[in-house]
């Protein structure tokens, strides 16, 4: 897993779009609005848009037993903290994530 941290306007989203398009990945966003913005960003920069879905689509797929499309998929999570907060909220956990930790194992692969 690669972890990318950058300030607003630093190219994090553009690079994620390029990586996901190149590797045939799927980008998961926190909302449909974020998905639409990312699709517009890809179009603006002429990036062959990869699949972009929001967390609600993922949850609907889980609910409907349609998770096979995620088997062995290359997943890119845009703004992971927002996706995590939204996911926890949708499953009934209303607290706000204030800190996360990541193991260095697997980072950079």
C-alpha positions in Angstrom: 0.0 0.0 0.0 1.2 3.5 -0.9 0.3 6.4 1.4 0.3 9.8 -0.2 0.1 12.9 2.0 -0.1 16.4 0.5 -1.6 19.8 0.9 -4.6 21.0 -1.0 -3.5 21.8 -4.6 -0.3 19.7 -4.3 -1.4 17.2 -7.0 -2.4 14.3 -4.8 -5.8 13.8 -6.5 -4.3 14.2 -10.0 -1.6 11.6 -9.3 -4.2 9.2 -7.8 -6.3 9.6 -11.0 -3.2 8.9 -13.2 -2.1 5.9 -11.1 -5.6 4.4 -11.0 -6.1 4.9 -14.7 -2.7 3.4 -15.5 -3.3 0.3 -13.3 -7.0 -0.2 -14.0 -7.9 0.6 -10.5 -11.1 1.8 -8.8 -11.2 5.0 -6.7 -13.5 5.2 -3.7 -14.6 8.6 -2.5 -16.6 9.7 0.6 -19.6 11.2 -1.3 -21.2 11.3 -4.8 -20.2 15.0 -4.9 -16.5 14.1 -4.4 -17.0 11.5 -7.2 -18.4 14.0 -9.6 -15.6 16.5 -8.8 -13.0 13.8 -9.4 -14.6 12.8 -12.7 -14.6 16.5 -13.8 -10.9 16.8 -12.7 -10.0 13.8 -14.8 -11.8 15.3 -17.8 -10.2 18.7 -17.3 -6.7 17.2 -17.4 -7.4 14.7 -20.1 -6.9 11.6 -17.9 -8.6 8.4 -19.1 -11.0 8.2 -16.1 -10.8 5.1 -14.0 -13.8 3.7 -12.2 -14.8 6.2 -9.5 -17.4 5.2 -6.9 -18.5 6.6 -3.6 -18.7 4.7 -0.3 -22.5 4.5 -0.6 -22.1 2.4 -3.8 -19.7 0.1 -1.9 -22.2 -0.3 1.0 -25.1 -1.0 -1.4 -22.9 -3.7 -3.2 -22.2 -5.3 0.2 -25.9 -5.1 1.2 -26.9 -6.7 -2.2 -24.2 -9.4 -2.0 -22.4 -8.0 -5.1 -18.9 -7.8 -3.6 -17.2 -10.1 -6.2 -16.2 -7.1 -8.3 -13.9 -6.0 -5.5 -12.0 -9.3 -5.3 -8.4 -8.6 -6.2 -9.3 -5.1 -7.3 -6.8 -2.3 -7.2 -8.5 0.1 -4.8 -7.5 3.8 -4.3 -9.1 5.6 -1.4 -9.4 9.4 -1.9 -9.2 11.3 1.3 -9.2 8.2 3.5 -10.2 10.0 6.7 -13.5 11.2 5.1 -14.2 7.8 3.7 -13.6 6.2 7.1 -15.8 8.6 8.9 -18.6 8.2 6.4 -18.3 4.4 6.5 -18.4 4.3 10.3 -21.3 6.7 10.4 -23.3 4.5 7.9 -22.8 1.4 10.1 -24.0 3.3 13.2 -20.8 4.6 14.8 -21.4 8.3 15.1 -18.0 9.3 16.7 -15.5 11.3 14.7 -12.1 9.7 13.9 -9.5 12.0 15.3 -6.3 9.9 14.8 -5.3 6.9 12.8 -2.1 4.8 12.8 -0.6 2.9 9.9 1.9 0.1 10.1 4.9 0.5 7.9 4.4 -3.1 6.7 3.2 -3.0 3.2 3.7 0.7 2.7 5.3 1.5 -0.6 4.1 -1.6 -2.3 
